[in-house]
Amino acid sequence: MPVGEDANPAFAALEQKVDEWIENRGYTVPALTIQQLAAELGTNRTYLSDYVNSKYSLSFRNWIAQLRIDYSKRLLI
């Protein structure tokens, strides 16, 4: 596998959707669930969970919390 290529190439399409979702601050939606995000991204919760665990080494809930914390920090600066 070429250097820099994702460990799981099957995640490539999902990665693009997640990156766009992050840019649009989708994580600011209150009470967001993995089921809701999976439906919005056109995937299933298991695949999304596997992606988040693989890419960020966090559970879905901790990943969303981290995105929100980082966003809050940027607002304070």
N, C-alpha and C positions, 0 to 999 in steps of 0.2 A: 504494500500500500504506500503511495507517495506520502512524503512528509507533509504534515499540515492537513491532510485529508481526515475527515471525521471518522471515528472508529466504526460507525454504522452508517453507510451511505444511504440506507433506507430512510434515515432521518432528514435528509437534505431538504425535501419539500416542506416538511413540517417546520424545520428550522427557519426557513424563509417566512412562513406564516407567523411563527412565534415572534421573530424579530420585528415584523411589522406591527403586531399586536402590542409589543412593548413600546415601540415608537409612538403608538397612538394612546399610550397610558391605559390600556385595558385593565391593568391590575388595580386601578383606582375604584373599580366597581365594588360597592359594598357587598359583603357576603357572597363573593364569587366562589363557585364550586368548580371542581375539576370537570364535572359533567357539563356544566354550562360552557366552559372554555373549550372543551373537546367538541361540543356541538358547533360552536362558533367557528372553530378551525377546520371543521369537516373531518374529524377523526374520532376515535373512541378513547375513553378514559384510560384504559390500560396502556395503549400506545403512547398517549400523552404523558402518563406517569413514568413510563420507561424512558422516554426522551428526557424529561426533566431530571430524573435520577441520574441518567448517564451524562448529560451535558453539564449540570450544575452541582451534582453530588448532594442534592437536597430533596426532601420530600416536597410534594406540591404545595402544601400549606406553608412550609418554611421558605420556599422559593417566593411565593406571593408576599409573605411577610417581609422578606429581604428586599424585594422590589419596592415595596411601600416605604420601608425605612430609608432606603437610598433616595427615593423621591422626596420624602419629608426633609431629609438633610439638605437636598438641593434647594428646597423652598426657603430654608432658614439662612442660606448664604446670601 
